[in-house]
């Protein structure tokens, strides 16, 4: 008896948005390429002023460069769009559409620990996994205002309480990405992802992951960064509250924003 056609198996592609990470991106790319189940890494250089793009390409990544800094959400969307273009070129690609692994560019060797995010998605137990990080070795950090805003906002809109609502390391199905598209702009992307995926009736799971990355300090640059985070998270929550209110009044007429 002849064997039947091989089953369709989805692999995972990593999307790495980054800016000015020339010192860290090579180690991050190599660690992610070493993950079982990941067969492509797409780095989006979001307006770097250093050699991030060249270093990432030398490490084995497919690289797209934004001429200007458009923000994390735009970089993620560019990376996914390029991935789908590459998949469509190869019409016999049995692995497409790939699941997505979102990776920050500054994780270096610790990115090798992201393997724990993949099994729940690959095995169909979750539509999106979110990494929860241990205490970070680098000093810094804020006062928790943005985290509390994000956690409370997600809980009010979905009934689900996140341990680390701002974690950017996530594995998700193509369907989950579509449910959350277009992504919330700027630093509101993670909050928007969580709310939109849950609102679509999909499953989200947080997974402890031993990751280390650079933490924003408490100097003026760190304070400016957190102010931008707060603004973008608040905007993402406000847009989704409005959308939910419209949907509750007249199901089916909500517009994405």
Sine and cosine of phi, psi and omega as CSV:
sin_phi,cos_phi,sin_psi,cos_psi,sin_omega,cos_omega
0.00,0.00,0.74,-0.67,0.01,-1.00
-0.97,0.24,0.61,-0.79,0.05,-1.00
-0.93,0.36,0.61,-0.80,0.03,-1.00
-0.96,0.26,0.07,-1.00,0.02,-1.00
-0.87,0.48,0.58,-0.82,0.00,-1.00
-0.90,0.43,0.62,-0.78,-0.02,-1.00
-0.91,0.42,0.50,-0.87,0.04,-1.00
-0.95,0.32,0.84,-0.54,-0.02,-1.00
-0.86,-0.52,0.86,-0.52,0.04,-1.00
-1.00,0.08,0.76,-0.64,0.17,-0.99
-0.99,-0.11,-0.22,-0.97,-0.08,-1.00
-0.81,-0.59,0.67,-0.74,0.14,-0.99
-0.91,-0.42,0.71,-0.71,0.02,-1.00
-1.00,-0.04,0.70,-0.71,0.08,-1.00
-0.92,-0.39,0.84,-0.54,-0.11,-0.99
-0.85,-0.52,0.99,-0.13,0.10,-1.00
-0.99,0.14,0.69,-0.72,-0.02,-1.00
-0.36,-0.93,0.31,-0.95,0.05,-1.00
-0.55,-0.83,0.81,-0.59,0.05,-1.00
0.81,0.58,0.79,0.61,0.00,-1.00
-0.88,-0.47,0.54,0.84,-0.06,-1.00
-0.85,0.53,-0.52,0.86,-0.04,-1.00
-0.98,0.21,-0.29,0.96,-0.13,-0.99
-0.85,-0.53,-0.37,0.93,-0.20,-0.98
-0.92,0.38,-0.57,0.82,-0.03,-1.00
-0.89,0.45,-0.72,0.69,0.01,-1.00
-0.90,0.44,-0.61,0.79,0.03,-1.00
-0.89,0.45,-0.74,0.67,-0.02,-1.00
-0.88,0.47,-0.72,0.70,-0.02,-1.00
-0.88,0.47,-0.65,0.76,0.01,-1.00
-0.90,0.43,-0.66,0.75,-0.02,-1.00
-0.94,0.34,-0.63,0.78,0.04,-1.00
-0.90,0.43,-0.37,0.93,0.04,-1.00
-0.99,0.12,-0.08,1.00,-0.01,-1.00
-0.97,0.26,0.76,-0.65,0.06,-1.00
-0.92,0.40,0.79,-0.61,-0.03,-1.00
0.97,-0.23,-0.29,0.96,0.03,-1.00
-0.99,-0.13,0.86,-0.51,-0.03,-1.00
-0.88,-0.47,0.07,1.00,0.06,-1.00
-0.40,-0.92,0.62,-0.79,0.08,-1.00
-0.82,-0.57,0.83,-0.56,0.03,-1.00
-0.92,-0.38,0.89,-0.45,0.04,-1.00
-0.98,-0.20,0.76,-0.65,0.08,-1.00
-0.93,-0.36,0.94,-0.33,0.04,-1.00
-0.99,0.14,0.95,-0.30,-0.13,-0.99
-1.00,-0.05,0.92,0.38,0.09,-1.00
0.98,0.19,0.59,0.80,-0.01,-1.00
-0.92,0.38,0.45,-0.89,0.10,-1.00
-0.96,-0.27,0.08,1.00,0.03,-1.00
-0.89,-0.46,-0.35,-0.94,-0.09,-1.00
-1.00,-0.10,0.49,0.87,-0.04,-1.00
-0.79,0.62,-0.74,0.68,-0.08,-1.00
-0.89,0.46,-0.74,0.67,-0.03,-1.00
-0.91,0.42,-0.66,0.76,0.00,-1.00
-0.91,0.41,-0.67,0.74,0.00,-1.00
-0.90,0.44,-0.67,0.74,0.02,-1.00
-0.89,0.45,-0.66,0.75,0.01,-1.00
-0.90,0.43,-0.46,0.89,0.01,-1.00
-0.99,0.15,-0.14,0.99,0.08,-1.00
0.91,-0.40,0.14,0.99,-0.02,-1.00
-1.00,-0.01,0.47,-0.88,0.29,-0.96
-0.98,0.19,0.77,-0.64,-0.15,-0.99
-0.85,-0.53,0.73,-0.69,0.15,-0.99
-0.86,-0.50,0.65,-0.76,-0.06,-1.00
-0.89,-0.45,0.81,-0.58,0.20,-0.98
-1.00,0.09,0.77,-0.64,0.00,-1.00
-0.91,0.42,-0.48,0.88,0.04,-1.00
-0.77,-0.63,0.21,-0.98,0.02,-1.00
-0.99,0.14,0.94,-0.35,-0.03,-1.00
-0.97,-0.22,-0.11,0.99,0.02,-1.00
0.98,-0.19,0.31,-0.95,-0.12,-0.99
-0.88,0.47,-0.70,0.72,-0.03,-1.00
-0.88,0.48,-0.70,0.71,0.01,-1.00
-0.90,0.44,-0.62,0.79,0.02,-1.00
-0.91,0.42,-0.67,0.74,0.04,-1.00
-0.88,0.47,-0.70,0.72,-0.01,-1.00
-0.90,0.43,-0.63,0.78,0.06,-1.00
-0.88,0.47,-0.69,0.72,-0.01,-1.00
-0.90,0.44,-0.69,0.72,0.01,-1.00
-0.92,0.39,-0.66,0.75,0.02,-1.00
-0.87,0.49,-0.68,0.73,0.02,-1.00
-0.91,0.41,-0.64,0.77,0.05,-1.00
-0.85,0.52,-0.74,0.68,-0.03,-1.00
-0.91,0.42,-0.55,0.83,0.07,-1.00
-0.89,0.45,-0.70,0.71,0.01,-1.00
-0.90,0.44,-0.63,0.78,0.03,-1.00
-0.91,0.42,-0.62,0.78,-0.05,-1.00
-0.95,0.33,-0.44,0.90,0.03,-1.00
-0.92,0.40,-0.61,0.79,0.02,-1.00
-1.00,-0.09,1.00,-0.01,-0.13,-0.99
-0.92,0.40,-0.32,0.95,-0.01,-1.00
-0.98,-0.21,0.33,0.94,0.00,-1.00
-0.94,0.33,0.96,-0.28,-0.06,-1.00
-0.97,0.23,-0.08,1.00,-0.08,-1.00
-0.98,-0.21,-0.04,1.00,-0.06,-1.00
-0.99,-0.12,0.44,-0.90,-0.09,1.00
-0.97,0.24,0.70,-0.71,-0.05,-1.00
-0.95,0.31,0.46,-0.89,0.26,-0.97
-0.92,0.38,0.29,-0.96,-0.10,-1.00
-0.89,-0.46,0.67,-0.75,0.11,-0.99
-0.86,-0.52,0.92,-0.40,0.01,-1.00
-1.00,-0.01,0.80,-0.60,-0.14,-0.99
-0.74,-0.68,0.77,-0.64,0.13,-0.99
-0.96,0.27,0.58,-0.82,-0.12,-0.99
-0.97,0.25,-0.15,0.99,-0.11,-0.99
-0.97,-0.22,0.26,0.96,-0.07,-1.00
-0.97,0.23,-0.37,0.93,-0.05,-1.00
0.79,0.62,-0.64,-0.77,-0.10,-0.99
-0.88,0.47,-0.43,0.90,-0.02,-1.00
-0.90,0.43,-0.28,0.96,0.05,-1.00
-0.87,0.49,-0.34,0.94,0.06,-1.00
-0.90,0.44,-0.29,0.96,0.01,-1.00
-1.00,0.09,-0.03,1.00,0.01,-1.00
-0.94,0.34,-0.10,1.00,-0.01,-1.00
-0.84,0.55,-0.44,0.90,-0.05,-1.00
-0.93,0.36,-0.32,0.95,-0.01,-1.00
-0.98,0.20,-0.32,0.95,-0.16,-0.99
-0.99,0.16,-0.73,0.68,-0.12,-0.99
-0.81,0.59,-0.70,0.72,-0.01,-1.00
-0.86,0.51,-0.55,0.84,0.00,-1.00
-0.99,0.16,-0.73,0.69,-0.02,-1.00
-0.89,0.45,-0.53,0.85,-0.02,-1.00
-1.00,-0.01,0.01,1.00,0.07,-1.00
0.99,0.17,0.27,0.96,0.00,-1.00
-1.00,0.04,-0.32,0.95,0.01,-1.00
-0.55,-0.83,0.47,-0.88,0.07,-1.00
-1.00,-0.08,-0.37,0.93,0.11,-0.99
-0.47,-0.88,0.74,-0.68,0.13,-0.99
-0.93,-0.37,0.54,-0.84,-0.03,-1.00
-0.80,-0.60,0.78,-0.63,0.02,-1.00
-0.97,0.24,0.74,-0.68,0.20,-0.98
-0.97,-0.26,0.76,-0.65,-0.15,-0.99
-0.99,-0.14,0.47,-0.88,0.10,-0.99
-0.98,0.21,0.11,-0.99,0.12,-0.99
-0.82,0.58,0.66,-0.75,-0.10,-1.00
-1.00,0.06,0.59,-0.81,-0.04,-1.00
-0.94,0.33,-0.52,0.86,-0.01,-1.00
-0.98,0.21,0.53,-0.85,-0.01,-1.00
-0.98,0.21,0.22,-0.98,0.05,-1.00
0.86,-0.51,-0.45,-0.89,-0.03,-1.00
0.99,-0.15,0.37,-0.93,-0.04,-1.00
-0.98,-0.17,-0.42,-0.91,-0.06,-1.00
-0.97,-0.25,0.10,1.00,0.08,-1.00
1.00,0.02,0.10,1.00,-0.04,-1.00
-0.89,0.46,-0.71,0.71,-0.05,-1.00
-0.93,0.36,-0.65,0.76,0.01,-1.00
-0.88,0.48,-0.71,0.70,-0.01,-1.00
-0.91,0.42,-0.65,0.76,0.05,-1.00
-0.86,0.52,-0.73,0.68,-0.03,-1.00
-0.92,0.40,-0.73,0.68,-0.05,-1.00
-0.89,0.46,-0.73,0.68,-0.02,-1.00
-0.92,0.40,-0.62,0.79,0.00,-1.00
-0.91,0.41,-0.68,0.73,0.04,-1.00
-0.88,0.47,-0.70,0.71,-0.03,-1.00
-0.89,0.46,-0.67,0.74,-0.02,-1.00
-0.91,0.41,-0.58,0.81,-0.07,-1.00
-1.00,0.07,-0.42,0.91,-0.11,-0.99
-0.82,-0.57,-0.32,0.95,-0.10,-1.00
0.99,0.13,0.05,1.00,-0.02,-1.00
-0.95,-0.32,0.76,-0.65,-0.03,-1.00
-0.97,-0.24,0.86,-0.51,-0.02,-1.00
-1.00,-0.01,0.65,-0.76,0.11,-0.99
-0.94,0.33,-0.73,0.68,-0.02,-1.00
-0.76,-0.65,0.99,0.13,-0.14,-0.99
-0.92,0.39,-0.28,0.96,-0.05,-1.00
-0.98,-0.18,0.09,1.00,-0.01,-1.00
-0.89,0.47,0.77,-0.63,-0.03,-1.00
-1.00,-0.07,-0.17,0.99,-0.02,-1.00
-1.00,0.07,0.93,-0.37,-0.14,-0.99
-0.58,-0.82,0.57,-0.82,0.17,-0.98
-0.90,-0.43,0.74,-0.68,-0.05,-1.00
-0.54,-0.84,0.42,-0.91,0.03,-1.00
-0.97,0.24,0.34,-0.94,0.11,-0.99
-0.84,0.54,-0.60,0.80,-0.01,-1.00
-0.91,0.42,-0.61,0.79,0.03,-1.00
-0.92,0.40,-0.63,0.78,0.03,-1.00
-0.90,0.44,-0.68,0.73,0.02,-1.00
-0.88,0.48,-0.65,0.76,-0.02,-1.00
-0.89,0.46,-0.48,0.88,-0.05,-1.00
-0.99,-0.16,0.10,0.99,-0.04,-1.00
-0.99,-0.11,0.60,-0.80,-0.08,1.00
-0.93,0.36,0.51,-0.86,-0.05,-1.00
-0.94,0.35,0.49,-0.87,0.10,-1.00
-0.88,0.47,0.68,-0.74,-0.10,-0.99
-0.92,0.39,0.43,-0.90,0.16,-0.99
0.86,0.51,-0.69,-0.73,-0.07,-1.00
-0.99,0.14,0.08,1.00,0.10,-1.00
-1.00,0.05,0.06,1.00,-0.15,-0.99
-0.89,0.46,-0.67,0.74,-0.05,-1.00
-0.92,0.38,-0.69,0.72,0.02,-1.00
-0.89,0.46,-0.70,0.71,0.03,-1.00
-0.88,0.48,-0.68,0.73,0.04,-1.00
-0.84,0.55,-0.76,0.65,-0.06,-1.00
-0.88,0.48,-0.75,0.67,-0.04,-1.00
-0.90,0.44,-0.71,0.71,-0.09,-1.00
-0.93,0.37,-0.62,0.79,0.02,-1.00
-0.92,0.39,-0.70,0.71,0.04,-1.00
-0.91,0.41,-0.64,0.77,0.00,-1.00
-0.90,0.44,-0.43,0.90,0.04,-1.00
-0.99,0.14,0.04,1.00,0.01,-1.00
0.99,0.15,0.30,0.95,-0.02,-1.00
-1.00,-0.08,0.21,-0.98,-0.14,-0.99
-0.98,-0.20,0.73,-0.68,0.00,-1.00
-0.85,-0.53,0.68,-0.73,-0.02,-1.00
-0.69,-0.73,0.75,-0.66,0.12,-0.99
-1.00,0.00,0.66,-0.75,-0.07,-1.00
-0.76,-0.65,0.85,-0.53,0.06,-1.00
-0.86,0.51,0.69,-0.72,-0.08,-1.00
-0.55,-0.83,0.77,-0.64,-0.05,-1.00
-0.99,0.16,1.00,0.08,-0.02,-1.00
-0.87,-0.49,0.53,-0.85,0.09,-1.00
-0.74,-0.67,0.74,-0.68,0.04,-1.00
-0.59,-0.81,0.12,-0.99,-0.01,-1.00
-0.96,0.29,0.76,-0.65,-0.01,-1.00
-0.98,-0.21,0.69,-0.72,0.06,-1.00
-0.90,0.44,0.71,-0.71,-0.02,-1.00
-0.98,0.18,-0.14,-0.99,0.01,-1.00
-0.97,-0.24,0.23,0.97,0.09,-1.00
-0.97,0.23,-0.09,-1.00,-0.10,-0.99
-0.91,0.42,-0.54,0.84,0.04,-1.00
-0.90,0.43,-0.67,0.74,0.03,-1.00
-0.90,0.44,-0.62,0.78,0.00,-1.00
-0.92,0.39,-0.63,0.78,0.05,-1.00
-0.90,0.44,-0.67,0.75,0.02,-1.00
-0.87,0.50,-0.71,0.70,-0.03,-1.00
-0.93,0.36,-0.53,0.85,0.07,-1.00
-0.90,0.43,-0.64,0.77,0.05,-1.00
-0.92,0.39,-0.64,0.77,0.07,-1.00
-0.85,0.52,-0.75,0.66,-0.03,-1.00
-0.85,0.52,-0.72,0.69,0.01,-1.00
-0.86,0.52,-0.73,0.68,-0.07,-1.00
-0.95,0.32,-0.62,0.78,0.05,-1.00
-0.90,0.43,-0.69,0.72,0.02,-1.00
-0.87,0.49,-0.63,0.77,0.01,-1.00
-0.92,0.39,-0.68,0.74,0.02,-1.00
-0.88,0.47,-0.67,0.74,0.01,-1.00
-0.92,0.39,-0.68,0.73,-0.01,-1.00
-0.88,0.48,-0.71,0.70,0.01,-1.00
-0.87,0.50,-0.63,0.78,-0.03,-1.00
-0.97,0.22,-0.49,0.87,0.11,-0.99
-0.91,0.42,-0.68,0.73,0.03,-1.00
-0.89,0.45,-0.71,0.71,-0.01,-1.00
-0.87,0.49,-0.68,0.73,-0.01,-1.00
-0.91,0.41,-0.64,0.77,0.01,-1.00
-0.89,0.45,-0.66,0.75,0.03,-1.00
-0.91,0.42,-0.69,0.73,-0.01,-1.00
-0.90,0.43,-0.63,0.78,0.00,-1.00
-0.91,0.42,-0.55,0.83,-0.01,-1.00
-0.98,0.20,-0.64,0.77,-0.06,-1.00
-0.60,-0.80,0.99,0.10,-0.04,-1.00
-0.79,0.61,0.70,-0.72,0.06,-1.00
0.99,-0.11,-0.09,1.00,-0.03,-1.00
-0.93,-0.36,0.07,1.00,-0.01,-1.00
-0.91,0.41,0.63,-0.77,0.06,-1.00
-0.96,-0.28,0.56,-0.83,0.05,-1.00
-0.99,0.16,0.58,-0.82,0.05,-1.00
-0.57,-0.82,0.00,0.00,0.00,0.00
